[in-house]
Amino acid sequence: MQARERLINNHAGAMVIMATALLAIGVVMVTSASAHLDRSYLDVSLWQSVFGRQAIFAVAGFLLMILVVRVGPALLARPVGRRWGALTACGIALIALTATFLPGWSDARHGSQRWVQLSLSGVVLGFQPSELAKIALVVALAWWFGERDTDGRSFKKGLLPAALMIGLFVLLVGKEDFSTSFLLATVGGLMLLVAGCRLVHLGVLGALGACGLVGLLLMEPYRIQRLIAFLDIWGDARGAGYQPLQSLTTIASGGWLGTGLGAGIQKYGYLPESHSDFIFAQLCEETGVLGGMVVVALFCAIVYLGLRAMWSARTLFERQVAFGLTACLGLQAVLNIAVVTVMAPTTGIPLPLVSAGGSGVLTCSLAIGLLAAIARRGATDSESAARALHADSDPCIRFFGRSHKAW
């Protein structure tokens, strides 16, 4: 028993360590990518510099992770805490997403109204509600199928309300942020599959969802241009194909070992968004393919530990949350790296914990903290054995198989 408890705590600690390493890499790379030849970092205040803000957000994200790991197990152990946590997160996310459509609250950046502007003691902060929507949707679906003991095989009472919930989030986010809406739809669909929904029902809803995503794609002409540029990046090398071409050039110029930290050239106006969405390319230029492989390995480790937390979770609600958050973090990392390496059309999705931005850092840190808290509450050997005997009542166990030895 003590050996298993130590192993569970080690898994939770390892997850926090991996996330902290990614936060540190993010601060270093954002600092390098935001360098200027005409001025020093010391010419502006800490908060006004990209490095200062990213460092503050990284420290805040680390403290948030530790806080959630400490208090999370106690809240997860209480049904009231699980219910109100899910409803609160969902309510705040929906209100914040609605605020992006209201004049005076929304803040347009790069031609997109994805941010809500807040002012605290004279300091103006921009918050991106779509980041919070990822966690809110996962927790809401987990509460619907796990805490309420809703049968996913029932279309009217189980699948349909959950599908409408996913559709609401996707539509609110998709008007201004297609990549995040695609991520939400994918994660939501996977959670419906794991919840035990019938494949026939999922096929019908999947077709309708695909039509909706195509509609969102056609809403903005630049989305079509990016898709065309992806099919032939040389067709418009100075227009829509410029960023993917520069991304490949940035990665190729680093070679295996890189040019050295701070010695990259592409960040000086050649590669747009080198400190945010395309920071992985900048990392590969300065640390080489080996540096990029280290980051990929860290994400793979987090996904593996997240799946272990899912399997050892005590309740169906926790298993659903662990699976949804792990899928969300893993798929977001895959999508970002696929875009940077031009294996997917260019889109504005950040690399979790690494790209510049406070909203993404804090919400991803919150997700890691929840996963680590679930891992700390891991089931004992006797509870795992009892759960395996009653696998038919647990859709997660039915989906992933009865045996847990592989995990």
N, C-alpha and C positions, 0 to 999 in steps of 0.2 A: 504493500500500500504506500509506504513512504517513498519507495523508488519511483512509483508511478506519479506521485505528487511532485517529486523533484523534476521528473521528466516534463510534466505539464507546465510547471513554472519556467523551466528552461525554454520550452517552446514559446511562451509568452515573452520572456526576456529576449530571446533571439529575434522575434518579430520586431520588437522595439529597437534593437540594435541595428537591424537591417534598414529600418525606416530612418533612423538617425543618421546612418551612413549616407543615405540618399539625400537627406536634408543638407548635410555638410557638403556633399558634392554639388548640390544645387547652389549653395551660397558661393562656393569657389567659382563655378562656371558662370553664374550670373554676373559676378564681379568682373571676370575676364571679358565676357561678351559685351558688357556695357562700358568698356574702356573707350576713352576718347584721346586723340592725339593732341588736341588743342587745350585740354584742361586736366587738372588733377582731381582725384576723388576728394581731396581736402578742401577744394574750392567751394563746396556746398555743405550744408548741414547734413547730419546723418540721415534724417528722415527724407530729405529731398533727393538723396542719391539712391540709385537703384540697388547698390550694394547694401546701404544702410537699411532700406526697407526690407530687402530679402533676408538679411540677418535677423532683424527684429521678428519677422514672420516665422523664420525657422525656429528661433528660440521659443516663440509663443506656441508653435506647433508641437515642439518637444514637450513643453510643460503641459499642454492640453492632452497629449498622449499619456503622460504619467498620471495626470489627474483622472482620466477615464479608466486607466488600468487599475487605479486604486479604488475608486468609488463604483466602477461599473459592475463588478460581481455582486455587490449588495443590491443594486437597483435591478439587475437581471433576475435576482432570486425572488423578487416580489412581483406578482401578477399585476398589481396596481402600477408599479413603476414601468413595466413593459407596455401596458396599455397607454398610459398617459405620455410616455416617451414617444411612442409611435404617433399618437394623435397630435402631439405638440410639434414634432418635427415636420409632419405632413402639413399642418396648418400654417406654420411659419414659412415653409417653402412655397406654398400656393399663394400666400399673401405677398411674399417678396417677388414672385414671378409676375403677379398681376401688377405690382408697382412699376415694373419696367415699361408698362404701357401708359403710365400716368405722367403728364407733363409736370416738371418740378421735382419729380422723384427719380426719373430715369436719367442716365448719363450716357450719351452716345460717344463711342470710341471706335475709331477705324471704320466709321460708317455703319456701326451696329449698336443697337440699344440693348446691350446685355447686362448693364450695370445699374445698380441703385446707388445713388450718391448720398452719403451720410456725412454730417459735420459734427465733430466732437471736440469741444474746447478750441475751436478755430482750426482744427486739423480736418481736412476733407479726405474722407475715405470712400473708396469705390468697392462695393460688394457685388459679386456675381452670383445671383440666386440659382443659376443652373447648376453650380457646383453643389450647393446644399440639396438640390432636387435629387441628386444621385442617391444620397444617403436616405432622404425622406422616402423615396419610392421603394427602396429595398426594405426599410423598416416597416412601411405601411403594408406591403405585400406579405412580409413575414408575419405581421400581426394578423392579417386577414386569414391566412392559411394555417398558421401555427398556433397563435394564441386563442383564436375563436374556434379552432378545431373544424374549420370549414373543409368540406370534401371537394377537392379539386376536380373530381370526376363529374360533379354536378355542374351542368352548364348554366342554369339560371341563378343558382344560389352561390356557386363558387367561381366559375370562370368568367362569366359575363361582368359582374361588378369589378373584378380585378382587372379585366381588359379595359373597361371604361376608365379606371383609375390610371392605367398606363397611358391610354390615349389622351387623357387630360394633361398629364405631365408632358407628353411628347409634343402636343400642339402648343402649349404655352412656351415651351423652350424652343421648338423648331422654327418659329417665325423668324428669330434672329440668330439661332445657333443650330444649324443642321447637324453638325457632327455630334454634339451632345445629345440631341434628340435621337439620332441613330443609335448611340450608345445606350440610352435609356430604353429604347424599344428592344434592343438585343438582350440586355440584362433582364428586362421584364419578361420577355419570352422564355428565356432560360429558367427563370424562377417559376413560371407557370408549368414548364415541362417537369421540373424537379418536384413541384407540388402535386404531381400525379394527374394533371389534366389530360383528357383524352387526345390522342394524336389527330383524330379527325377534326375535333373542335379547334385544336391549335392550327391545323392546316388552313381552315376557313378564315380564322382570325388573322393568321399570318399573311394570307393573300390580301385581306382588307388593309392590314397594316402596311404592307408593301406599297399598295396603291396610295395610301396616305403619305408615305415617305417620298414617293415619286412626285406627288403634288407639292410637297414642301420643297423638293429639289427644283421644280419648275417655277416656284414663286420668285426667285431671284435670278437674273440673267448671269451674274458672275459665277453662280454654282454650275451652270451649264458650261461656261467657259473653262472652268477648272477641270471639269470632266473631259472636255474635248482636249485640253492641254495634256492631261494624263495619258490619253490614247496616243498622242504624238507631241512630245515635249519640244521637239525641234520645229514644229509647225509655226509656233509663235514664240521664238526664243527671247524676244525682247518684251513680250507681253505676259500672257498667262503662263507661259512655259519658263519664264525667267527664274522664279523661285525654286522649282524643282531642279533645274539645271545647276543653279548655284549651290543647292544642297548637296548634290552629287559631287560637285567640284570640291566643296568643303571637306566632305568625307574622304575623297580620294587624295587630297593634298596632305592628309595626316599620315598616311601609310600605316604601318604596323605599330610604331611607337609614338607617333605624333610629333608636332613641332615644338612641344613644350608649353607649359601653362603660361598664358599671357602672350605667347608668340604667334598666335593665329592671325591671319591676314583678312579672312573673309568677313570678320565682324565689323570691319571699317567701311560699312556702307555697301558691301557686295551681297551679303546674305541678309535679306529682311527678316525681322523677328528672330535674330540669332540668340537673343537672351530669353525667349519665351517658347513659342511653338517649335522652333527649330534648334533648340539648345543641344539636342543629341548630336546634330551634325557638327556643331561647334566643339562639343566634347570629343568627337572622333578626330577632329583636326588637331586639337592640342594634346590629346592623350593617346591618339591612335586607335586602331581596331581593338587593341587589348583593353584600353580604357572603356570602350563601348561594350565589350564583352563582360567587363566587371559589372557595369550597370545592369545589363541584361540578366546576369547571374543573380544579382540582388533582387530583382523583380521576380525571377523564377523561384527564389527561396521564399519570398513573401507569399506567393501563390501556393506553394507547397505547404507552408506553415498554416495558411488560411484554410486549406482543405483539411489539414489535420485537426484544426480547431473545430471545423464543421463536424467532423466525424466524432470527436470526443465531447461535443456539446451535450448538456443535460436535457434540454427541452427542444421540441420541434421548432419553436420560435427562434431559439438561438442558432439552430442548424440552418434555418432559412436565412437568417441575417448573415451568418458567416459565409454561406455560399454566395449570396447576393453581393456582399462587399468584396469578396475575393474575386468574383467574376468581373465586377466593375473596375477594380484596380488593375487586374490583369489585362482585360480587354482595352482599357484606356491606354496602357503602356504599349500594347501591341499596335493599336491604331496610330499612335504618335510615331512610333519607330517605322511603321509601314509608310506613313506619309513622308517622313524625312528621307527614307531610302527609295522613294518613288515607287513603292509597291502598291500605293493607294493614292487617289486624287488628293490634291492639296486641300487641307481643311484646318480650321483653327482649334485643334484639341491639344492641350498641354501635356507634358510628360509629368506624371504624378510625382510630387515632392521635389522635383528638380527644376521645372520651369519657373520663371519669375511670376509672381502674383500671390497676393495674400489669401484670396478666397480658396484657390486650389490647394495651397499648402495647409491651411487650417482644416479644411474638410477632409483631405486625405489623411491628415494626422488623426482626426477624429475617427475615421474609418479604421485605421491601424489600431488605435486605442480600444475600439470596440472588439476587434478581432482578438487582441491580446487579453481583454477582459473575459471573453468567452472561453479562450484557451485556459485561463486561470481557473475557471469554473468547470474544468473538464470532468467528465463522469468517471467514477471509479470502475474497477474491473467488474465488480458484481453488477453495477448498473448497466454497463455495456453488454454484459452477457444477457441480462434480463431484457434489454432492448432488442437484441438480436433474436430472441425467442418470439417476440411480438412484432416482427418486422412488417407484417401485413398491415399494421395500423400506422406505420410511419412511411409516408411517401418518399422521404429522402433515402431511407434505407432500401426501399424497393427499387429506387432508381439506381443507386450506386452499388447495390449488392449487399448481401447479408454479412459477408466476412469483412472484418476490419483489420486483418493482419497486414494487408498491403499498405495501410496508412501508418 
